[in-house]
Amino acid sequence: MEHDGPTETDAVVIGAGPVGLFQVFELGLLDIKAHVIDALPFAGGQPAELYPGKPIYDIPGIPVCTGQELVNNLLKQIEPLGATFHLGQEVTAVEQQEDGRFFVATSQGTRFLTKTLFIAAGVGAFQARTLKLDGIDAFDDKQLFYRVKAAEAWAGRNLVILGGGDSALEWAATFATQGPGKAESVTLIHRRDGFQAAPANIARMRALCERHEMRFMVGQPTGFLAEGDRLTALQITDPQSQTHSVPLDFLLVLLGLSPKLGPIADWGLDIERKQLVVDTEKFSTSVPGIFAVGDINTYPGKKKLILCGFHEATLAAFGAAPFVFPDKKVMLQYTTTSTQLHRVLGVTPSALD
């Protein structure tokens, strides 16, 4: 099958989360340039989208950092390696060509011919779990939101937040206390008086409620009220089967994200429980030349940790080298001592003193 005008490259990385970003770094050390595709409009994946301010304690050599700080450091680390990012795009097609390369197309019409493909897409494309009330989708992106997009517009307004995880509790506390951006009122609603959240976030929320700086209600959403094209209240039913109308200007629904494999399921790769089966030598999928790293893959002993994904990305890069440089023996070099790697990373002699 022939395609006009695709970008020819050595590597395409699907997913710009921490593992995808580190994949770019490990490829760069082997002189393999990469293009990076992500469905989100920014780099960072789950940490940037779900817990940018949440502390992470298990990155080697970094006692503590937030999700966003980790992403920022990874982006700084790969700056010298010249990766090209294609954000806000979903990969829609992967087709192997007669010469062994892969044709890759995105939802925005971007096309590649690549020697290797790395799937670092977390657990697939995330989709917010939506509120199941007939007709309420008419208010999407007007008064009903599934992520915080324009927080400054909510200052001085009545905000209702639906959810019981860390994200819901953190945003409720933020809008109840954040100074110039403070909401007029914040009401947190969850189906039960128990949370899947960090103890510190729960304690903070309860303390704010005790000081009457925000309100918490137990109940399930069962309806809504509107005047013309304006959403005016969310109706909830409590455990005693009583229905309450909660007035609002904006409704933020944070019921979690549902992972979807999406088009990946149609690429002819071995899949087990919605994850890609890989070996542990080079983290290759069942199709040679396609590798999978991070939460998207599965193998005996798999642990879904960022630091494990970093290890997987390292071996995947070495596994890809024979596809990119079939006549070259790739040697392991150390960033501490290799002058070649120093040139790649832009390390100056003075930096080594």
N, C-alpha and C positions, 0 to 999 in steps of 0.2 A: 504493500500500500504506500503510495507516494504522497508527500505533503510539501507544499510550497513554503519556503521561508522560515522554517523553525530555527531557533537559536541552537547551534551545536555546542555542546559542553561535555566536560568529563564527568560531572556529577550534578544531580538535582537532589536536594534535601526537602522532603515534605514535612513541614512542622518547624516552627521557629521558637519552640519552648527551650528550656535549658539544655536538654539532651540534643536537640537539633542544632542549637548554637555551638555546643561543644563538638558536635560532629563536624561542623565547618572548620573548627580549629584543628582537629586531628587530621582532616583531609588536607588542610593548608600546610601542615608540617611535612606532608608527603608531596607537596607541590601540585596538589589537585584543587583546582578552583571550583567553587560550587555556586549554583543558583538555589535560592531558598524560597519556598512557597508556603504561605500560611493563609488560612481562611479568615483569621482575625486581622483587623486593620493595623495591628502593631505587633512587634516582636515580644516574646515572653511567655506565650502559652498559658498554662494553668496558673503559675505564680502571679503573672501580671494581670490575668483576668479575674481570678478567684480570691487570691490572698496576697495582694501587693504589700500590705503592711504587716502581714503575719510573720512572726519570727521563725526562722529555720535554724536548727541546731546541729544538723548532722552532715554538713559539708566539710570535708577534711581541711584542716588548717584554718577554718573560719569559725570561731566559737559561736557566733550568732550573726545572722543577717536577715533582712526581710526578703520576701519574694522578689520585690522590685529591685532591691540592691543586688541580689544575685544576678538578675537579668542584666542590669546595667553593667556589672563587672564582666559578664560574659560577652556583651556587645563590645566593650572596650578591648577585651582580649583578642577578639577576632578582627578588629579594625584593620590591622596591617595585611590581612589575608585576602581582601578584595572580593568578598562575597557580594552577590547582587540579590536584593530582596524583592519579592513580588507578593505584596500583602493584600489582604482583602480578596483573595482568590482561592477557589477550591479546585483541586485537581479532579477533572471529570473523565479523563481517559488515559490509559497506559497501554500501549501496544508495542510488542517486540517486533523489530524489523528483521529483514533477511540477513543483514550484516551483524545482528546481535545487539544493536543499540535499541534504545527504547524511545518511542515517540510519546511525549507527555503533553497534554493539553489542559488548560484551565478554563474556569467559568468566564474569565475575562478575555478569552481568545489568545492568551499567551501560549506559545508552543515551543517545545524543545526536542532536540535529538540528543540523548545523553548516553554515555557509555555505562554509567552506573546510576542507580536510584536508591535513595535512603529514605525509608519511611520512619519518621520520628513524630508521628501524629498523636502522641499521647494515647488515649483510648478511642481515637477517632475524632470526628467533628462533633463538638459539643453543641447541643441545642437546649435552650432553657426549658424547664418543665413549665408548661403554661397553665394558666388558671382556667379551669373547665366550667365556665358559666356561659350559657347561651347568650350571644349578643355582645359580650363584654369586649371582644376583640375589636369592636368599632372604635375603641378608645386607645388602641395600641399606638405607642410613640406620641401620644397627645397628653393623656393623663395616666395611662397604664404603661409601666416599664418593667423590663425583666433584667435590666442592669442599670447602673448609675451612669448617665450620659452627660447631663447638664445640671449638676448639683446646685450651681448658683441660682438656677431658676426656681428652686424649691425653697429658697430662703424666705422666711416669713409666711410660709404657707402651711396648711394642715396636711401632714404626711402620714399615710398608713403603710406599714411594712408587713408583708405576709411571709412567714418563714420561721424556722427554728434552728438554723445552723449558724456557724461562725459569721458568715457574710451578713445575714440578717441582723444579728445582734450587734456586730461592729458598726454597720451603717446606722442602725437605730441610735446607738450611743453617739455617733458622730453628728448626726443631724440634731440631736437633743442638746449638744454642748458646743458646737463648733464656731461660736462667736458670730462674725458677720454673716456666715452662711447658715446660721441656726434657723431651724424650722419654727413656725409658730407653735405647732404641736406635733408630737410623734406618738403614734400608737402602734405597738408591735402585737401582731396576732399570730398565734400558733395553735395547732389542734390539741395540744396538751401542755400541761405545766411541767415539761421536761424537755431538754434540749440536747441535740448532738453538736456540742460546741465546747470550746475550751472553758475550764472552770473560771478563769479570769474574766472572760467575756460575760459569762452568766452572772458572776458576782457584780460586775460593773452595771449590767442592765438592771439587776434587782436594786442596787443602790440608787440608781437614777429614779426608779419607780418610787422608792421610799421617800425620796426628796421631791416627788411630784414633778420631776423634770421630763418624764415621759410616762406612758401608760402601757401596761401589758394586759391582754385579754386572751382567754382560752376560748377557742371556737373554730368551727369550720365555715368557710364562705359558702353561702347558699343563694345569694342573689345580690342585686345592686339597685341603686336608685339613680335616675338621671332626669335632668331638666333640659329638654331640647337635645343639643349635641354635647351637653356637659355631664360628666359623671359627678354625682354629688355625694354618694355614700356607698359603702360596702355593707351588705347585710351578712351577719354571721349568726350561727346557731350554737349556743353554748352546750355543755354536757347535760344541762337540765332541760334541754329542748326549747329553751327560750331564744327568740330571735331578737337581735339588737342591730340597729342601724348606726354605723360609724361614719360620721361626716368626714369628707376628705376633699382636698384639691388635687392630690397626686397619690397614686397607688404603686408601690414598688413591690413586685412579687419575686421573692428569692427562695424558690422551692427546690433549688439545686439544678444541676445540669444533667441531661441524659446523653450518654455517649452513643454516637451512631457511627458504625463503620462506613456507612455511605458507599461511594463508588469503589472503595478498597475491596469490598466483598465481591466485586465483579472482575478482579484483575487476575484470576486464575491461581491465586496463592493458597497454600494449605492454611486452613483456619481451624482453630480449636477454641470453642467458647468465645467467639468474637475477637480472638487474638491471633496474630500471625505466628506460625510455628517456625522457629529458627534453630540452627545448630549453635553450639557454644564455642566453636573454633573461630568463626568469623561473623557470626550472626547473620548468615545468609538465610533468606527465605527459601521456599521450594523452587524458586526461579533463579538460576544463577545470574548475578549482576544486580539483583534486588535485595537489599538488606533492610532489616527492621530493628530498631533500637528503642529503648525506653518502654513505657507502659503498653505500647501497642503489641509487643511480642510476648511469646510464652516459650518456656523450656523447663526441664526438670530443675527444681530449686529456685525458680524465678522469684525475685523480690522487687516489688514496685517502689524503688527508692531512686531519687535523682542520682545519688552517687553510683549506684549500680548501672544506671544508664550511661554515665560517663565512661565506665569501664567498657561497656558494650560498644560505644562509639569508637573507642580506640582500636579494638580488634576489628570492627567493621571497616575502618579506614584501611588497615593493612590487608584485609580480605579483598578490598576493592582495587588495590594497587595493580594486580596482574591484569585486570580488565582495562585499566587506563594505560599502563606501561607494560605491555606483554613481553617486551624484549629486555626489560631492565630488572635487575635484582635490587629490590628495595631493602635497605639496611636500617636497622633500628639505630637512631641517633638520640642524643640527650640534649635537651635545651640548655643545660648548664654549660656544656663544653663545645657543642657543635657550632663552628663559625658559619656553616651553611644555614643552619636554623636561625642563627642570629641575624643573618641577612634577610631571611624570609620574614622574621618578626620585627625587623627594623631596629634591632638592638645596637646602640652605638657603643664604641669602646669605652667611653666614659661611664656608661651605665654598668660596666662590668667591674669597675674599680671598687 
